[in-house]
Amino acid sequence: MTLSSFACDPDRTRGRRHAESAAPTRTEYQRDRDRIVHSTAFRRLVYKTQVFLNHEGDLFRTRLTHSLEVAQLGRSIARSLGLNEDLVEAVALAHDLGHTPFGHAGQEALNECMQGHGGFEHNLQSLRVVDQLEERYPQFDGLNLTFETREGILKHCSRANAQALETVEPGGVGRRFLDRSQPSLEAQLCNLADEIAYNAHDIDDGVRSGLITLEQLQAVPLFGDLCRQTLQEHAHLAGATQGRRLLYEVIRRMLSAQVYDVIDATRSELEKAAPASADAARQQPPLVRFSEDMLQKSVVLKKFLLQNLYRHHQVMQTTGQARQVIRELFEAYKIAPQEMQAGFVARTQAARGIAEETTVVFRVVADYIAGMTDRFASREHERLTGRRLLP
Ligand code: MG
């Protein structure tokens, strides 16, 4: 596959923060991907919640399987559009590294704990993981990834945090949130592949869990239309025992429809805008996109999942307990930082007596909790409080 003129070219990367010599057999983005796959944070994704808590069942998506699905969808689309597949893969595999245990509930709880001390944003945390928290190299902290991979990982960022990034790294990954330019097309693609992946797999997990039904989904156009089309072609799937097979076929069609839609809509945007280079594409409005029609359908589906799955009372009940686990862990480490692992304890000790000591200690505690898997967080909570909130 030849790269388009607007794709990111690893030979013209803006480089790494710490200079390294080129690898003999791999491009810079392949090297980034490999570093991500070998990281500790990546291995932990297998025990982190997507929507359902990790202990609720073995077949539900975790952050790891979600990230693999995003990488697969992203690479397929990248190949069709002449974008850099390796960069898409690296960003996709790293995009959720900063997620806390217990999914969004965990993140919201941690953000509340950090109010007044910089807050907690999972995209920024993913960047902290690859820039600072991984400890694997003798010469530097983090994984020392290329600018383009880091740019893609930092999907959102508040203005205040972008300003802080700009201060330590002028013209770096925070800049685009201040001058309102776009990230690379590969990064834009990862965002959309993320959406396509969770829209589909949350339906699958939601139906398997029994919290949403095929009947309810008939009213959601993106699902209902394709379900009726499938049944016209395969009438035997209407039987009660064939529900699973019907579900998979509809989800397969949903994925294909969205992938082809992105390819077509983006291709026509690229033809109109005709960016001469990857940098020229960053100065345009977002070019990787759904068609208007698919965008509407995707919005309806997201609303449906929010109302019927993410806010289902059964999900809310466990996420309420998860929030409490995070809050109580935070309180416990705040009072007794020595209960954390040695490296984190050392960071709190190094800040002793300085003016921002409290803020540093809070950030260390947030880093420690954010890195936990669901089950480690539950066990630690029980060890520190003597109470078990989650099985
Ligand atoms: Mg994601």
Residues whose N, C-alpha, C, O or C-beta is under 5 A from the ligand:
A	BS01	MG	D96 D194
